[in-house]
């Protein structure tokens, strides 16, 4: 029986791969926001989250080719579409 106190979730690496892939497909502000959030708030720290994502790339996670392309095309710098859309999501309700 499912117990909400013991909910399972994926680790930072698979999560980042899937969220980057989602942004690749949809390019919605919420998808863009979901990418830096775990990097900033992951229990193991930013370096551990990045390392976990790199491990997914090395393991051949099928989401990673799209995820890497998304990083290069949409998150290359603070003026790229990803960070801009993320900021729109954060500040649109204010």
Secondary structure, DSSP 8 states (H G I E B T S, - for coil): ---GGG-----HHHHHHHHHHHHHHH--HHHHHHHHHHHHH-TT-HHHHHHHHHHHHHHT-TTHHHHHHHHHHHSSSTTSHHHHHHHHHHHTT-
